[in-house]
Each structure stands twice: as structure tokens, then as C-alpha cells.
Amino acid sequence: MLENPEQDKIFKYLVIGVIILSLIVFFKEIILEPQALSIPEISIGLSEIEIDLEFLRSSEIEQLLPFEKISLPEEIGRQNPFESY
């Protein structure tokens, strides 16, 4: 098959390794049959949860998060930077 006996030995071990890895994957995926994940049941109903957001409209909270107007950047430089002076 190959001229060099050392290359033949490496090829033989690579083939054996690939066969062993394929058998491990086959055993794991086919024989063991992974089970589907299930979503756990939640005992709290959604109708029981109420969030009061009125405190966000208070003046103390509005002072903590001021919204500043963002100005457009000023034009700096020349129209064509590759044009000579």
C-alpha cells in the first residue's frame, strides 16, 4: 500500500483510531438514545404577578436619569482631504 513501513504503521493506527471514534459516536448517539429536554412546570400563574411602575414617574427617579440632547458632530476638516492646499 505505502512504500515506507513507518508510514504504513502510522496509516494503520490512524485507521484504527477513526474506527474506534466512529464506534464511540455510534454507541453514544444511537444505542444510548439521548432523551429530549423537558421544560419544568412553574407553579406560579402569570395572573398573580403585578408590577407597579408608577414609582418611575416620581421626580426623584427622573433626576437620577437625565436625558441629554445629543448634538450632531461639527464638520471638521476639508471637503476633499486628498486635495492639495
WORAFEN-V353878 format. One line per field, one symbol per residue. ss: DSSP state (~ for helix, > for strand, _ for the rest). Layout:
ss=???
This chain:
ss=____~~~~~~~~~~~~~~~~~~~~~~~~~~~______________~~~_____~~~~_~~~~~~_____________________
